[in-house]
């Protein structure tokens, strides 16, 4: 069974019940303010007997997407966000029974060969339903995301420095005084910091 069909069979129900919308090998959950949580399946071609793939989750605030698409026009900003602008991103790791290990890299999911596809599907649906999707929903709240960013309760990759993250998560709500305080904390040794500061003031309507 192809990965796409396998996902539809085993992930579709738990994802759709939680409000996630599928687009190929990606599921999206969108908040009322346009922030997006993603679950992505990345197919890894290794052999003919089994499917091997990684599963990753990410959180993309609309402000982070706006910054990443700032030079591409309004049409690009209105497109569905992808994980390239994620503020945080993490691997959804499989139980040992349905894992393919690659040494220092995060283990991948697998089915076929010696791994029963049904067992792998049940395992993934359980992880998504009890761990991943609840975390995604929680982190679509910007206050929760900022708190997690500053004091992680699990392992994830940060997409921006702390000062930039604070600004991206508050730029749409901050008072002029708060915004200027946040911009004073932006790491200036990070690329295009001056452009970021100017963009944040423009987005906030205080250029």
BELMOUR-V393350 format. One record per run of one state. SS is the DSSP state (H for helix, E for strand, C for the rest). FROM is the first residue (numbers start at 1). TO is the last residue. If there is no record, write none. Layout:
ss=SS from=FROM to=TO
ss=SS from=FROM to=TO
//
This chain:
ss=C from=1 to=2
ss=H from=3 to=10
ss=C from=11 to=11
ss=H from=12 to=17
ss=C from=18 to=20
ss=E from=21 to=23
ss=C from=24 to=25
ss=E from=26 to=30
ss=C from=31 to=35
ss=E from=36 to=44
ss=C from=45 to=49
ss=E from=50 to=60
ss=C from=61 to=61
ss=H from=62 to=68
ss=C from=69 to=72
ss=H from=73 to=77
ss=C from=78 to=82
ss=H from=83 to=85
ss=C from=86 to=87
ss=E from=88 to=91
ss=C from=92 to=95
ss=H from=96 to=98
ss=E from=99 to=100
ss=C from=101 to=107
ss=E from=108 to=112
ss=C from=113 to=114
ss=E from=115 to=115
ss=C from=116 to=116
ss=H from=117 to=139
ss=C from=140 to=141
ss=H from=142 to=150
ss=C from=151 to=156
ss=E from=157 to=158
ss=C from=159 to=161
ss=H from=162 to=170
ss=C from=171 to=175
ss=H from=176 to=183
ss=C from=184 to=192
ss=H from=193 to=203
ss=C from=204 to=207
//
